[in-house]
Every structure is written in C-alpha cells, then in structure tokens.
Amino acid sequence: MKFTRKGDGTWRFTCAQIEWLLLREVLEMYPVTPSGHHVASRGSASSVPNSTRKLLDEVASAQQHHHRKLVRGWIDAAGKPDQGIAPGGRVHLRFMPADLEHLLRVLNDIRVGSWIALGCPDDQSEAPARLTAGTRRFRFAMEFSGLLQSHILTAMTDPA
C-alpha cells in the first residue's frame, strides 16, 4: 500500500488487489460512529441546547451523505480502465488533495466507530477484549483504518 504525491498535486494510491478488496469492505462500513456521539462542548450531551443539537445533527448528516457519495465514487473508480485494477493485480487510484482529507475523515469515523462498537477497549487493560463473530469485523476495521491513516499521514508529511 503506497501513497505517492504526483507533480500535478494529486496523489496516487497503489495497492495489491487483496488490499483493495479489504479496504473496500472497510470503506463500505461507513458511517460507523453512532450519530449523536460528538458533543458540542466538554460538558454532557444533555447540557447542549436542543436547537444546537439539532443543527449539529443536520450538519453531521449532510457531511455523512457527502462522504458516502465520495466513498462510492472511489469504489466505482477502481473498476474504470484508466484507474482501477492494472496488470499484475495492482490497484491504482488518483486522489485530489481534498479527497485525501475526506478519506482521512472517513477512515477516522470507521476507526472511532469500531472502537465504540468494541466497547471502547483500553490498550492498558490486562485482559484483551474477547473477539466474537460480531466484533471481529470491527476489530479489523479499527486496525486497518488506523494503518491506512498512518500511511496517508506519513506520505503527506514526507518532504520528498
């Protein structure tokens, strides 16, 4: 899996076909973070006025709708001849800088939402969370999203 900055300011994402299939499965989970999870202040959710909560919910819903359309576009682009699966089983996709920011947000939602679905496990606890048939996909999505976010952020901050 590799992100490369191109001379025209776009980013090229290259990965093996199996990595793409896994990423596609993770992206199709979006959104995972429960609505209402984000609070407008450091206080409790009940301290947020209803009008503010309603406005926040509307903005979050519009953003999720926009991100779902982007995710669908990325998935569909993988099937196009000028992008998508190339000889040798490699997948190539091109992202505009703004798309990369949206991808980071989608991956963060999947990672955080999966963490919540797993019961907010603490890495410091002595007993690891028990995986079940229902929680395995969230554990994988959480780890895979975090790995991909790390790859993107490393590529974005690499001066080369």
N, C-alpha and C positions, 0 to 999 in steps of 0.2 A: 504494500500500500504506500503510495507516494503522492505528494502534492508538489508541483513544480510551478514556480512563477514564470510566466512567458513574457517576452519582450513587449507585447501589446497590453500588458497589465492584467491579463486573465490568468487563471490558474488551471493547470491540467492535473486531473486526478487519474492515477493509473493504479489498477489493482488486478489481482488474479480473479478469474471468473468465480471461484468459490468464495472469495472475499466479497465480491459484489453481491452474490446471492445472499450471504449473511447480512450484509449491510442493507440490502433491500428489505429483508424480513424485519430488521430493526426499524428502519425508516417507516415502514407501513404500520408500525405500532403507534405512531404519533397521532394525537397527543396522549401522553401518559399521565402527566401531573394532573391531579384532580382539580377541577375548577373550584375557585374559592380558596385554594391553598395559599396563595400570595396575599399578604396582609399589607394594607397601605401604610401602616405605622408599626412601631415596635410594640405597641400595645396589643391587646387581644382583638380578635376579629369582631367581637361584639362592641368594641369601642369605636368602630368605623361607622359613620352615619350611613343609613340605608341608601341615600342618594349617591354617595361616594362609592359604596359597594356596587351599586347597580352600574354606575359609569365604568368602574374598573372591570366588571364582568363583561360589559359590552365591548370594551377595548380589547380585552383578552380574547374574546370570541372572534372578533374581526381579525386579530393577529393570527389566531389558530387557523382560521379559514384561509388566509393568505399563505401561511406556511404549508398547509395541506396541498394547496394548488402547486406550490413550488416543488414539494416532495414528489407529487405526481409527475410533474414535468421532468425532474431528474430521472425518475424511474423510466418514464417513456423515452427519454433521450438515450438511454442505454441500449435501446433497440434500433436506433437510427444508424444508417450506414456510415455517416461521417463521424459519428461518435460510437459509443457502444462497444460491442464485443469485436475485437480485432483478431486477425490470425494469431494463433498461439494461445488463445483463450484469455488474453488480457482485455480489460475493460478500460476505456478512456472516456472521460467526461471533461468538459470545459466549464469552468465557473467564472463568473464575473466577481470582482471583489465583494460587492454587496451580497451576492449569492452565498459566498463563503461565510459571511456574517450570519446570514439566515440559517445556513447549515449548522453552524455552531449553536445557535439558539434552539434549533430542533433537537440536536443531539443532547443539549443540556436538559431540555424538557424530558426527553426519554430517560436520561441518566437519573435525574432527580425523581421523576415519577416512578421509575423502577425501584429506586431506593425506598421511597414511601411505600410502595406496594409490598416490599420485603419487610416492612415494619421498622424502617429506619435503623438498620443494624449499625452497631458501633464496632469499628475495627479493633478497639481496645478490649472488648469483652473476651473472656477466656473461652467461652463456648460459642463456636461459629453457628450461624443460623442454619437450621436444618432445611435442606432443599427438598421440595416436593415436586410432583408433576406440574402443579400450578405455579410454582415460584421459580422454576429453572429458567424459564424464558426471561423473567425479569432480571435474574442474576446475570445472565448472559448479556442482555441488552444494556444493563448498567455498566458492565465491564467493557463491552465492545464500544459503546458510545464514548466512554472516558478515554479509551485508547485512541479512537479516531480524533477526538477533540485534541488530545495531546499531539498527534501527528500534524494537525492543521495549525495549531498554535506554534509549534516548533518551526514549521515551514514559514509562517508569517513573520516570525521574529528572526529568522536566519538572514544575516546581512548579505549572503552570497547571491 
